[in-house]
Amino acid sequence: MPKSIELTNEYIIINNKKMALYMGAIFNIHFDGTRGFIFPNGKVLLRGARDCKYHTCWNWLIPVAVKSYEIIKEESINNPDIDKLMNDILVYHLKRGSIKYIYITLIKFIDYYNKIKEHEITGVL
């Protein structure tokens, strides 16, 4: 389990942006130079990743966990070990109410998933 990762402001901003994009948000630079996200549900966050609450709010994080689990099931990542690992980690930390470790686990999954998608496009892993 990830024990030594500190949730610094930089780490949170980088990974909240990653999660927002994973969840279908579009990063947009507005006419006045401000940057922000536009989410598929129409929600707009003018300060971008700073306004995302994946690291502190279950209402933000659970949809990411659900999407990740559905991807494992639907897109056949072809690795039963990942399916079991994700399930075990999510259930373990959900039972303990540990948002930090679920957040970190999902970030690691998104990184893994993005590498697979990049490999499908470029052929380079």
HUUR-V497249 format. One record per residue. RES is the residue in three letters. PSI is psi as a letter, one per 20 degrees, with the letter a starting at -180 (none if undefined). OMEGA is omega in whole degrees, 0 to 359 (NA if undefined). D_FIRST is the distance of its C-alpha to the first C-alpha in Angstrom with 2 decimals. Layout:
# HUUR-V497249
<<RES;PSI;OMEGA;D_FIRST> <RES;PSI;OMEGA;D_FIRST>>
This chain:
# HUUR-V497249
<<MET;q;179;0.00> <PRO;o;183;3.80> <LYS;h;190;5.99> <SER;j;181;9.18> <ILE;p;176;10.17> <GLU;p;178;13.41> <LEU;m;177;14.99> <THR;r;178;18.33> <ASN;g;180;21.29> <GLU;g;179;21.32> <TYR;g;181;17.69> <ILE;g;181;18.47> <ILE;g;180;21.84> <ILE;g;186;20.76> <ASN;h;173;18.01> <ASN;h;176;20.19> <LYS;g;179;22.90> <LYS;g;180;20.80> <MET;g;180;19.98> <ALA;g;179;23.65> <LEU;g;177;24.94> <TYR;h;181;22.66> <MET;j;173;24.17> <GLY;j;178;27.62> <ALA;q;176;28.65> <ILE;p;177;31.19> <PHE;p;188;31.13> <ASN;p;171;34.70> <ILE;o;185;36.85> <HIS;r;183;39.57> <PHE;h;181;43.22> <ASP;j;178;42.96> <GLY;i;177;40.16> <THR;q;181;37.34> <ARG;q;179;34.20> <GLY;r;180;32.29> <PHE;q;168;30.80> <ILE;o;183;32.77> <PHE;q;180;30.79> <PRO;h;180;32.14> <ASN;j;178;33.14> <GLY;i;180;35.33> <LYS;p;180;33.33> <VAL;p;175;33.78> <LEU;o;186;31.67> <LEU;h;181;33.90> <ARG;j;176;31.44> <GLY;c;187;28.92> <ALA;h;179;25.24> <ARG;h;180;26.13> <ASP;i;178;27.20> <CYS;q;185;24.22> <LYS;k;181;22.09> <TYR;h;185;19.01> <HIS;i;183;16.84> <THR;i;189;18.91> <CYS;p;179;20.66> <TRP;h;180;19.73> <ASN;h;176;23.01> <TRP;g;190;21.84> <LEU;h;184;18.27> <ILE;g;177;19.07> <PRO;h;177;21.53> <VAL;g;178;18.97> <ALA;g;180;16.76> <VAL;g;179;20.05> <LYS;g;181;21.22> <SER;g;180;18.12> <TYR;h;178;18.37> <GLU;h;178;22.12> <ILE;g;179;21.80> <ILE;g;182;19.85> <LYS;g;189;22.63> <GLU;h;186;25.62> <GLU;j;177;25.21> <SER;m;178;24.17> <ILE;i;175;21.57> <ASN;k;176;22.57> <ASN;n;181;19.27> <PRO;h;178;18.74> <ASP;h;180;15.39> <ILE;g;178;14.15> <ASP;g;180;15.97> <LYS;g;181;14.43> <LEU;g;179;10.80> <MET;g;180;11.61> <ASN;g;181;13.54> <ASP;g;182;11.18> <ILE;g;182;8.37> <LEU;g;180;11.37> <VAL;g;181;13.24> <TYR;g;184;10.73> <HIS;h;175;10.25> <LEU;g;179;13.91> <LYS;h;182;15.12> <ARG;i;179;13.70> <GLY;k;185;14.92> <SER;n;181;11.87> <ILE;h;182;13.22> <LYS;g;185;11.23> <TYR;h;174;7.83> <ILE;g;176;10.12> <TYR;g;181;11.99> <ILE;g;179;9.43> <THR;g;180;8.48> <LEU;h;176;12.26> <ILE;g;179;13.08> <LYS;h;177;11.35> <PHE;g;180;13.27> <ILE;g;176;16.37> <ASP;g;179;16.31> <TYR;g;181;16.19> <TYR;g;179;18.86> <ASN;h;177;20.99> <LYS;g;178;21.07> <ILE;g;180;22.30> <LYS;g;178;24.87> <GLU;g;178;26.00> <HIS;g;179;26.45> <GLU;h;183;28.57> <ILE;g;188;30.73> <THR;h;185;31.10> <GLY;j;180;30.39> <VAL;p;179;28.21> <LEU;none;NA;24.53>>
